[in-house]
Amino acid sequence: MNGPRILLIVGGGIAAYKAAELVRLIRKEGGSVTCVLTEGGSHFVTPLTLAALSENPVHTTLWDLKNEVEMGHIQLSRQADLVVVCPTTADLLARMAAGVADDLATTLLLATDKPVLAVPAMNVRMWGHPATRRNVATLRADGVTVLEPDEGPMACGEYGPGRLPEPPAIWQAIAGMCGPDARPLAGKHIVVTAGPTHEPIDPVRYIANRSSGKQGFAIAAAAARAGARVTLVAGPVQLTTPPGVDRVDVETARAMAAAVEAALPADAAVMVAAVADWRAADEAPQKLKKDGSGEIPPLRLAENPDILATLCRSPARPPLVVGFAAETETVIAHAQAKLARKGADWIVANDVSGDVMGGALNAVHIVTAAGVESLPEMPKDQVASALVERIADALA
């Protein structure tokens, strides 16, 4: 077998019988399959059936003494190329979205650093319920690929969207996520910075900006899905680390500069972070207080290191360096000037005069020596995918 290694989690729904056909099809196409059968799934298909078709042991419990002495749930979660949850019931979708880890299936899903494909199957009203829609949105935001179910008659007698797609369609999705075109950054190391920096004035006050880190985290997630080894240098933000990403937390611009340097060498650096230009030259060791005199203590500023310009001049400069420019006026002109001044290969510019910082949408302009490509406004994860696609083309 030289095809994809699939870890298949079989959920507890009537559509579980199609999992056996999916195992057979994956094997026919040259892949290998290891099955995890949930308690619910075992009511519809037996471990013996899946073991015979996959020619691998079937795992059913977190409390297997032999396997768990060797941390079996961690090994299972890391050894595959792709984790497929099929069928994904409404209950399993909810538990995945909530990060529950109370059985083997949900524990390895929380522990995996590999791409996850969820294939839902449920009653039409369950699929359309607001709670299910929220769970699907959460999982997609977390980087899980959730297929849309088929529409048609169901075992319950109702008709509508909620049917499990047929195994050939599921295999096409698997092949698309595991083939060479799906991981164009395999073997590449990408460094991404994200979020603001906080520059202390005293122990309780700091200089900062409104950056949420969402765009940088989305780019890190997209690069990891494309197969890259990703180092994410994150300022102080409350965001979940994307699957498969190595995260380094920093607070100040100087700490971020040091972390970027330590992460080299890299094939590309995407400097998304909104780094503070200045810091307090004299950080007070104790909280500054009013003394009743009406005098305001002076705040003397010092310039922070220019991380992007320093990286572009570094002997360890990555082959591709992408900077970001958050502007409030003459966006493209400022980005073109920044491109020349910093020595980057690309500048990705956007207008942040609205609610872009912290918002869900972004509209960017990719400025290079060859010209300007303007992308329409779209969700930040789609912006990330578009940028990563272009990065992969540039590094090919």
Secondary structure as the mmCIF struct_conf table of DSSP 4:
data_model
#
loop_
_struct_conf.conf_type_id
_struct_conf.id
_struct_conf.beg_label_comp_id
_struct_conf.beg_label_asym_id
_struct_conf.beg_label_seq_id
_struct_conf.end_label_comp_id
_struct_conf.end_label_asym_id
_struct_conf.end_label_seq_id
BEND BEND1 GLY A 3 GLY A 3
STRN STRN1 ARG A 5 VAL A 10
BEND BEND2 GLY A 12 GLY A 13
HELX_RH_3T_P HELX_RH_3T_P1 ILE A 14 ALA A 16
HELX_RH_AL_P HELX_RH_AL_P1 TYR A 17 LYS A 28
TURN_TY1_P TURN_TY1_P1 GLU A 29 GLY A 30
STRN STRN2 SER A 32 LEU A 37
TURN_TY1_P TURN_TY1_P2 GLU A 39 GLY A 40
HELX_RH_3T_P HELX_RH_3T_P2 GLY A 41 HIS A 43
TURN_TY1_P TURN_TY1_P3 PHE A 44 PHE A 44
BEND BEND3 VAL A 45 VAL A 45
HELX_RH_AL_P HELX_RH_AL_P2 PRO A 47 SER A 54
TURN_TY1_P TURN_TY1_P4 GLU A 55 GLU A 55
BEND BEND4 ASN A 56 ASN A 56
HELX_LH_PP_P HELX_LH_PP_P1 PRO A 57 VAL A 58
STRN STRN3 HIS A 59 HIS A 59
TURN_TY1_P TURN_TY1_P5 LEU A 62 TRP A 63
HELX_RH_AL_P HELX_RH_AL_P3 LEU A 65 VAL A 69
TURN_TY1_P TURN_TY1_P6 GLU A 70 MET A 71
HELX_RH_AL_P HELX_RH_AL_P4 GLY A 72 GLN A 79
BEND BEND5 ALA A 80 ASP A 81
STRN STRN4 LEU A 82 THR A 88
HELX_RH_AL_P HELX_RH_AL_P5 ALA A 90 ALA A 98
TURN_TY1_P TURN_TY1_P7 GLY A 99 GLY A 99
BEND BEND6 ASP A 102 ASP A 103
HELX_RH_AL_P HELX_RH_AL_P6 LEU A 104 ALA A 111
BEND BEND7 LYS A 114 LYS A 114
STRN STRN5 VAL A 116 PRO A 120
HELX_RH_AL_P HELX_RH_AL_P7 VAL A 124 GLY A 128
BEND BEND8 HIS A 129 HIS A 129
HELX_RH_AL_P HELX_RH_AL_P8 PRO A 130 ALA A 141
TURN_TY1_P TURN_TY1_P8 ASP A 142 GLY A 143
STRN STRN6 THR A 145 VAL A 146
HELX_LH_PP_P HELX_LH_PP_P2 LEU A 147 PRO A 149
STRN STRN7 ASP A 150 PRO A 153
TURN_TY1_P TURN_TY1_P9 ALA A 155 CYS A 156
BEND BEND9 GLY A 157 GLY A 157
STRN STRN8 TYR A 159 ARG A 163
HELX_LH_PP_P HELX_LH_PP_P3 LEU A 164 GLU A 166
HELX_RH_AL_P HELX_RH_AL_P9 PRO A 167 CYS A 178
BEND BEND10 GLY A 179 GLY A 179
HELX_RH_3T_P HELX_RH_3T_P3 PRO A 180 ALA A 182
TURN_TY1_P TURN_TY1_P10 PRO A 184 GLY A 187
STRN STRN9 HIS A 189 ALA A 194
BEND BEND11 GLY A 195 GLY A 195
STRN STRN10 PRO A 196 PRO A 196
STRN STRN11 GLU A 199 ASP A 202
TURN_TY1_P TURN_TY1_P11 PRO A 203 VAL A 204
STRN STRN12 ARG A 205 ILE A 207
BEND BEND12 GLY A 213 GLY A 213
HELX_RH_AL_P HELX_RH_AL_P10 LYS A 214 ARG A 225
TURN_TY1_P TURN_TY1_P12 ALA A 226 GLY A 227
STRN STRN13 ARG A 229 ALA A 234
BEND BEND13 PRO A 236 PRO A 236
HELX_LH_PP_P HELX_LH_PP_P4 THR A 240 PRO A 242
TURN_TY1_P TURN_TY1_P13 PRO A 243 GLY A 244
STRN STRN14 VAL A 245 ASP A 249
BEND BEND14 THR A 252 THR A 252
HELX_RH_AL_P HELX_RH_AL_P11 ALA A 253 ALA A 263
BEND BEND15 PRO A 265 PRO A 265
BEND BEND16 ASP A 267 ASP A 267
STRN STRN15 ALA A 268 MET A 271
STRN STRN16 ALA A 274 ALA A 274
BEND BEND17 ASP A 277 ASP A 277
STRN STRN17 TRP A 278 ALA A 280
BEND BEND18 ALA A 281 ASP A 282
BEND BEND19 PRO A 285 GLN A 286
BEND BEND20 GLY A 292 SER A 293
HELX_LH_PP_P HELX_LH_PP_P5 GLU A 295 PRO A 298
STRN STRN18 LEU A 301 GLU A 303
HELX_LH_PP_P HELX_LH_PP_P6 ASN A 304 PRO A 305
HELX_RH_AL_P HELX_RH_AL_P12 ILE A 307 ARG A 313
BEND BEND21 SER A 314 SER A 314
TURN_TY1_P TURN_TY1_P14 PRO A 315 ALA A 316
BEND BEND22 PRO A 319 PRO A 319
STRN STRN19 LEU A 320 GLU A 327
BEND BEND23 THR A 328 THR A 330
HELX_RH_AL_P HELX_RH_AL_P13 VAL A 331 LYS A 342
TURN_TY1_P TURN_TY1_P15 GLY A 343 GLY A 343
BEND BEND24 ASP A 345 ASP A 345
STRN STRN20 TRP A 346 ASP A 351
BEND BEND25 SER A 353 ASP A 355
TURN_TY1_P TURN_TY1_P16 VAL A 356 GLY A 358
BEND BEND26 GLY A 359 ALA A 360
STRN STRN21 LEU A 361 ASN A 362
STRN STRN22 VAL A 364 THR A 368
TURN_TY1_P TURN_TY1_P17 ALA A 369 ALA A 370
STRN STRN23 GLY A 371 SER A 374
HELX_LH_PP_P HELX_LH_PP_P7 LEU A 375 GLU A 377
STRN STRN24 MET A 378 PRO A 379
HELX_RH_AL_P HELX_RH_AL_P14 LYS A 380 LEU A 395
#
